[in-house]
Amino acid sequence: IGVSHFIMLDDKSYLKSTLVASGTGRGGEQSKLNSEYSEIPEGNESYDQNKIALNLIYTRKLNAMNSIKAGVIAGMNFYSLKHSWMNENKTGIETMIDQKGNAMTLQSFAQWNFHPVEKLTIVTGLHYLAFAENSTFSIEPRTSVKYELNEKQSVSVGYGLHGQVQPLGVYFAQVNNTDGVIVKPNHELGISKSHHFVLGYDRTITKYMHVKIEGYYQSLFNVPVNA
């Protein structure tokens, strides 16, 4: 559920605000039957998350060739995560995740739209992503160029560095160390990142139809894996 507000600040700028609330819940239990057809529990899990996000985006046209856009996206996630499962030795059910609380994600961006000539459009900007739970952040440059070959055809090329926060359960996975103390080895994980490259071609065929073809390449790094 959400609500959006739009206001013209003057004849060249406007502010758009959006407030969104959402929630998800999933869970279940698993058991098996032994040779005597008795039920043996194997594990259970429940993941409940409620989110509130506020978006503020400001846009201003400076002149015929230049416009700017900037914004802030703040999100708060209220969560209750539980995951218990049979251990590797099949001797008992072990708690792997048991965490309740809230986590904040903050994003901001600034973007410049430049038309040096009529058929050429250049968009460049900077995006910032921060995860307050473990104080990690990512600074991400992005840019794209579009050139109109004629009134029916255009080509474009773009690049962007994109960051992603892990699912919350990954950060709160817990194990017992050699001293029997519960630790969360994943809590300080950094933000996963990827380089995105896009090459596109757009053509208008009729008044009601156009075709767009894109070639896309993605290079991932800082991605956690199961050792």
C-alpha positions in Angstrom: 0.0 0.0 0.0 1.3 3.5 -0.8 0.6 7.1 -1.4 2.3 9.6 -3.8 2.4 13.4 -3.8 3.5 15.6 -6.7 4.1 19.4 -6.5 5.4 22.0 -9.0 7.9 24.2 -7.0 8.1 26.7 -9.9 7.9 26.6 -13.7 11.2 24.6 -14.0 11.2 22.2 -11.0 9.0 19.8 -9.2 9.2 17.4 -6.2 7.7 13.9 -6.0 7.2 12.1 -2.7 6.2 8.5 -2.2 5.5 6.6 1.0 5.1 2.8 0.7 4.4 0.1 3.2 4.6 -3.6 2.5 4.8 -6.9 4.3 5.7 -10.5 3.6 5.5 -13.7 5.7 6.5 -17.2 4.9 7.3 -20.3 7.0 6.6 -24.0 7.5 7.6 -27.2 9.2 9.1 -30.4 7.9 9.0 -33.9 9.3 9.6 -37.4 8.1 8.3 -40.8 9.1 10.7 -43.5 10.5 10.4 -47.2 9.8 7.7 -47.4 12.5 5.7 -44.6 10.8 6.3 -42.3 13.7 6.7 -38.6 12.9 10.2 -37.2 13.4 10.6 -33.4 13.2 13.3 -32.2 10.8 13.0 -28.4 11.1 10.9 -25.3 10.9 11.3 -21.8 9.7 9.4 -18.5 9.7 10.5 -15.2 8.0 8.3 -12.2 8.6 9.2 -8.8 7.3 7.4 -5.4 7.2 8.8 -2.5 5.3 8.3 1.2 5.2 10.0 3.2 2.4 10.1 7.0 1.7 11.2 8.3 -1.7 11.9 12.0 -2.3 12.9 13.0 -5.9 13.6 16.5 -7.0 13.8 17.4 -10.7 14.8 20.7 -12.3 15.3 21.9 -15.9 18.2 24.3 -16.0 17.9 25.2 -19.7 17.2 23.6 -23.1 20.3 21.5 -22.8 20.6 20.7 -19.1 18.4 19.2 -16.4 19.2 17.6 -13.0 17.5 15.1 -10.8 18.4 14.2 -7.2 16.7 12.0 -4.6 16.8 10.1 -1.4 15.2 6.7 -0.7 15.0 5.6 2.9 13.7 2.2 3.9 13.1 0.6 7.3 12.7 -3.2 7.6 11.1 -4.7 10.7 11.8 -8.4 10.8 11.4 -11.6 12.8 13.5 -14.4 11.4 13.7 -18.0 12.7 15.3 -21.1 11.1 15.9 -24.4 12.9 16.9 -27.6 11.2 18.4 -31.0 11.8 22.2 -30.8 12.2 24.6 -32.6 10.0 25.0 -35.5 12.4 21.2 -36.1 12.6 21.4 -35.9 16.4 19.1 -33.0 17.0 17.5 -29.8 15.7 19.9 -26.8 15.6 18.9 -23.2 15.6 20.6 -21.5 12.6 18.8 -18.1 12.7 16.9 -16.5 15.5 16.7 -12.7 15.2 14.2 -10.0 15.7 14.6 -6.2 15.1 14.9 -3.6 12.4 17.3 -2.7 9.7 17.6 0.6 7.8 18.7 1.0 4.2 19.5 4.4 2.8 20.0 5.4 -0.9 20.6 8.7 -2.5 21.5 9.8 -6.1 22.2 12.8 -8.3 21.8 12.7 -12.1 22.6 15.1 -14.9 20.8 15.0 -18.2 22.7 16.8 -21.0 21.7 17.5 -24.6 24.8 19.0 -26.4 23.1 18.6 -29.8 19.5 17.8 -30.7 20.0 14.1 -31.5 22.4 13.3 -28.6 21.4 12.7 -25.0 23.9 12.0 -22.2 22.8 11.0 -18.7 25.4 10.6 -16.0 25.2 10.4 -12.2 26.2 8.9 -8.9 24.3 6.5 -6.7 25.0 5.8 -3.0 23.8 2.8 -1.0 24.2 2.3 2.7 23.2 -0.6 5.0 23.0 0.6 8.6 22.9 -2.8 10.2 26.7 -3.3 9.7 27.7 0.2 8.5 28.6 -0.9 4.9 28.1 1.3 1.9 28.7 1.5 -1.9 29.3 4.5 -4.2 28.2 3.7 -7.7 28.8 5.8 -10.9 26.4 5.4 -13.8 26.1 6.8 -17.3 24.3 6.3 -20.6 24.5 7.9 -24.1 21.7 7.8 -26.7 22.0 9.0 -30.3 19.0 9.3 -32.7 20.0 8.2 -36.1 16.8 9.6 -37.5 13.2 10.1 -36.4 12.6 6.4 -36.3 15.9 4.9 -35.1 18.2 5.3 -32.1 21.2 3.6 -30.6 22.3 3.7 -27.0 25.1 2.5 -24.7 25.2 2.5 -20.9 27.3 1.5 -17.9 26.5 1.3 -14.2 28.0 0.0 -11.0 25.2 -1.6 -8.9 25.3 -2.7 -5.3 23.0 -5.1 -3.5 22.3 -5.9 0.1 22.1 -9.6 1.0 18.8 -11.1 2.2 18.6 -10.4 6.0 18.7 -14.0 7.0 22.2 -14.2 5.5 23.6 -11.7 8.0 22.1 -13.4 11.1 23.1 -17.0 10.4 24.6 -18.2 13.7 27.0 -21.0 14.7 28.7 -22.1 17.9 32.4 -21.5 18.0 34.9 -23.8 19.7 34.2 -22.2 23.1 30.4 -22.8 22.7 29.7 -19.1 22.2 27.1 -18.2 19.5 28.6 -16.0 16.7 27.3 -14.6 13.5 30.1 -15.0 11.0 28.2 -13.3 8.1 27.2 -10.1 10.0 29.9 -7.9 8.5 29.5 -9.0 4.9 30.0 -6.2 2.4 27.6 -5.2 -0.3 27.6 -7.3 -3.4 28.5 -5.4 -6.6 28.2 -5.8 -10.3 29.3 -3.9 -13.5 26.4 -3.6 -16.0 27.0 -2.8 -19.6 24.2 -2.3 -22.1 24.1 -1.7 -25.9 20.7 -1.0 -27.4 18.9 -0.4 -30.7 15.4 1.1 -30.9 13.3 1.4 -34.1 9.7 2.6 -34.7 8.0 0.4 -37.2 4.5 1.8 -37.3 2.5 4.3 -35.3 1.5 1.6 -32.8 4.6 -0.6 -32.8 8.3 -0.3 -32.2 11.1 -2.8 -31.5 14.0 -2.5 -29.0 16.9 -4.9 -29.0 19.5 -4.9 -26.2 22.8 -6.7 -25.6 23.6 -7.0 -21.9 26.7 -7.9 -20.0 27.1 -8.2 -16.2 30.2 -8.8 -14.1 29.6 -9.7 -10.5 32.1 -9.3 -7.6 32.1 -9.2 -3.8 29.5 -12.0 -3.9 29.3 -14.3 -0.8 29.4 -18.0 -1.6 28.9 -21.1 0.5 32.4 -22.3 1.4 
